Amino acid sequence: MVTLIDNLAPRESLRHPEKQNRPEAPVLRKPDWLRVKAPGSGQYSATRDIVREKGLHTVCEEAACPNIGECWSQKHATLMIMGDTCTRACAFCNVKTGLPQPLDPEEPAKVGLAVQQMGLNHVVITSVDRDDVADGGAAHFAEVVRQVRLQAPTTTIEILTPDFLRKNGAPEVMIDARPDVFNHNLETVPRLYLKIRPGARYFHSLRLLQMVKERDPNQFTKSGLMVGLGETKEEVMQVMDDMRAANVDFITIGQYLAPTRKHAPIDRFVTPDEFKAYEAIARAKGFLMVSASPLTRSSHHAGEDFARLKAAREAQGQR
């Protein structure tokens, strides 16, 4: 991963050009529990049409999410703002890398209108990394949240943010936008960061989550891990402890699936029973909400999970 803008590939370059010389990894046969139906319902098409009409991007498509058929059929979509080109090149991610176009000042209003037209009860908004922008795009991201509040006032908002590394003041801008859920994924265990997420820093990401609770204790915080990258059970449990020390409310754990052979290879497929064990451990450690399964993704079932998250907090307060 490169974070210096002078070293970024041009926008018209191939997706992840820096991975072109990486040797292809052998393909592991996908187990039955990871097979999903191909998308094709009428509601799937309607959701896709609104996204196309507004010229929006979704992480569902850009990250090749296996749950796109289910989510779009239920009018759930994770909107990806600030363009479709990321200034980083994480080894697990399918979003293309390069020098992005300038931020679109009309995008916040477009997103707000799209959320209104889709009739969403809950929306997840994420973005590419924008290391080329002075504040990492925080002010633009916050304006998107404000526009959704304005145009779809009954919709609850979950944001899945970049880390805003070396962008002083940017986290505060995002927290003060007052989303209902502030999500930032740690993605993997600290030992694998240089290999999987080289442009990020584990303890910076952890500190970002902690800052949310310090500045606004009422905001729910959420973070996720991919497994099957070569981590150990003990390392996953240590990340759980680190998250709880930062007062993270909600943890998601899902199977890593390599988008292409040029990406980080899958070390192994974690079994459903192992995911159940992770869920039990996480609940014992005090998370308000846990989602752990092979197909768990950060925004999968986000609306239903938000309702459960609120109920869990209320139940905890009544004890």
SVG drawing of the C-alpha trace seen along z (x, -y; Angstrom):
<svg xmlns="http://www.w3.org/2000/svg" viewBox="-40 -21 46 49">
<polyline fill="none" stroke="black" stroke-width="0.4" points="0.0,0.0 1.2,-3.5 0.0,-6.6 2.1,-9.2 0.1,-10.9 3.1,-11.4 3.4,-7.6 -0.2,-6.9 -1.1,-5.3 -3.2,-7.4 -7.0,-7.1 -7.3,-5.2 -4.8,-2.5 -5.8,1.1 -7.4,2.0 -4.7,2.6 -1.7,2.1 0.7,2.7 -0.6,6.2 0.1,7.2 3.5,8.8 2.2,10.6 2.3,14.4 -1.2,15.9 -2.2,18.0 -3.8,21.4 -7.6,21.4 -9.2,23.2 -12.5,24.9 -15.3,22.9 -17.3,24.9 -21.1,25.3 -21.8,22.9 -20.3,20.1 -22.5,20.6 -25.2,17.9 -27.9,17.5 -27.3,15.3 -29.1,11.9 -32.1,11.4 -35.3,10.4 -37.5,7.5 -36.6,5.5 -32.9,6.1 -33.4,4.5 -35.3,1.6 -32.5,0.9 -29.9,1.1 -31.9,-1.3 -32.0,-4.0 -28.3,-3.6 -27.6,-4.0 -30.0,-6.9 -28.3,-8.9 -24.8,-8.1 -23.9,-6.6 -21.4,-3.9 -22.0,-1.0 -19.6,1.0 -21.9,4.0 -20.6,3.8 -17.2,2.4 -16.1,4.9 -17.9,7.8 -19.9,8.6 -21.5,12.1 -24.6,10.8 -25.6,8.3 -28.5,10.3 -30.1,10.7 -29.5,7.1 -30.6,5.4 -33.7,7.6 -34.6,6.2 -33.9,2.5 -30.7,2.5 -27.6,0.9 -24.3,-0.3 -23.6,-3.6 -19.9,-4.4 -19.2,-8.1 -16.2,-10.3 -15.8,-8.3 -14.9,-4.8 -11.1,-5.2 -9.2,-4.7 -5.8,-6.3 -4.8,-3.1 -4.4,0.5 -5.2,2.9 -4.4,6.5 -7.9,7.7 -9.9,5.0 -11.4,5.0 -11.9,1.2 -9.6,-0.2 -6.6,-2.3 -5.3,-5.5 -5.6,-9.3 -9.3,-10.1 -11.3,-12.8 -12.1,-15.9 -15.0,-15.5 -18.4,-16.2 -20.1,-19.0 -23.5,-17.8 -23.0,-14.3 -24.4,-14.9 -27.7,-16.1 -27.8,-13.2 -27.3,-10.7 -29.9,-12.2 -32.5,-12.1 -31.6,-8.5 -32.1,-7.4 -35.5,-9.1 -36.5,-7.5 -35.4,-4.1 -37.5,-4.4 -34.8,-3.1 -35.3,-2.7 -31.6,-2.4 -28.7,-3.3 -25.0,-2.5 -22.7,-5.0 -19.0,-4.3 -16.3,-5.8 -13.0,-5.2 -9.8,-6.5 -9.0,-10.1 -5.5,-10.7 -5.3,-13.3 -7.8,-15.6 -6.6,-17.8 -9.2,-16.4 -9.5,-13.0 -12.9,-14.0 -14.4,-14.3 -16.3,-17.5 -17.8,-16.0 -18.7,-12.8 -20.4,-14.8 -22.4,-16.8 -23.7,-13.6 -24.9,-12.6 -26.6,-16.0 -28.3,-15.8 -29.7,-12.3 -31.0,-13.7 -32.6,-16.6 -34.2,-14.6 -35.0,-11.3 -35.4,-12.4 -36.8,-9.0 -33.9,-7.0 -31.2,-5.9 -27.6,-6.3 -24.6,-4.1 -21.3,-5.3 -18.4,-3.0 -15.4,-5.4 -11.8,-5.4 -9.2,-5.8 -8.3,-9.5 -4.7,-8.7 -2.7,-11.9 -5.8,-14.1 -5.9,-16.1 -9.4,-17.2 -11.1,-14.9 -12.4,-12.3 -14.1,-15.0 -15.9,-16.3 -17.3,-12.8 -18.3,-12.2 -20.0,-15.6 -22.1,-14.7 -23.9,-12.4 -24.6,-9.2 -26.5,-6.6 -23.7,-4.0 -20.0,-4.8 -18.3,-1.9 -14.6,-1.5 -13.2,1.9 -10.0,3.1 -10.1,5.8 -7.4,8.2 -5.0,8.8 -2.1,6.5 0.5,9.1 -1.0,9.1 -1.3,5.3 1.8,4.8 0.7,7.6 -3.0,7.0 -3.5,3.3 -0.1,1.7 -1.2,-1.9 -3.1,-1.7 -2.0,-1.5 -3.8,0.9 -3.6,-1.3 -4.6,-4.4 -7.8,-2.6 -8.4,-1.4 -7.9,-4.9 -10.4,-6.3 -13.1,-4.0 -12.2,-5.0 -12.5,-8.7 -16.1,-8.2 -17.1,-7.1 -15.1,-9.8 -16.7,-12.5 -20.2,-11.2 -20.9,-8.2 -24.4,-7.8 -23.2,-6.8 -23.0,-3.1 -19.6,-1.9 -19.0,1.0 -15.9,2.8 -15.3,5.9 -12.7,8.6 -12.1,10.9 -10.8,14.4 -9.1,17.0 -6.1,14.8 -3.7,16.7 -4.6,15.3 -4.8,17.5 -7.7,17.9 -5.7,16.3 -5.0,13.2 -8.7,12.8 -9.5,13.0 -6.9,10.3 -8.5,8.0 -11.8,8.6 -10.2,7.5 -8.7,4.4 -12.1,3.5 -13.8,3.9 -11.1,1.7 -12.1,-0.9 -15.8,-0.4 -16.8,1.0 -20.5,2.1 -20.8,4.3 -18.3,6.7 -18.7,8.5 -16.6,11.5 -16.8,12.9 -14.8,15.2 -12.3,13.4 -12.9,14.2 -10.2,13.1 -11.7,11.0 -9.1,12.2 -6.0,14.3 -3.9,11.1 -5.2,10.3 -4.1,11.8 -4.7,15.5 -7.2,17.3 -5.3,19.2 -8.3,21.4 -12.1,21.5 -13.2,21.1 -16.0,23.5 -19.5,22.5 -18.8,24.2 -15.7,22.0 -17.8,18.9 -20.3,20.0 -17.5,20.3 -16.2,16.8 -19.7,15.5 -20.0,17.1 -16.6,15.7 -17.4,12.2 -20.7,12.2 -18.9,13.4 -16.5,10.5 -19.4,8.0 -20.2,6.8 -23.8,5.6 -24.1,7.2 -22.2,9.9 -22.5,11.1 -20.2,14.0 -20.7,16.3 -19.0,17.2 -21.1,14.6 -21.1,11.9 -20.1,8.5 -19.9,5.2 -23.2,3.9 -25.1,7.2 -28.5,7.0 -27.4,3.6 -31.0,2.3 -32.1,5.4 -28.9,5.4 -29.4,1.7 -32.8,2.5 -31.3,5.3 -28.4,3.1 -30.8,0.5 -32.8,3.2 -29.7,4.6 -28.6,1.2 -32.1,0.7 -32.0,4.1 -28.6,3.4 -29.8,0.2 -32.7,1.9 -30.5,4.3"/>
</svg>
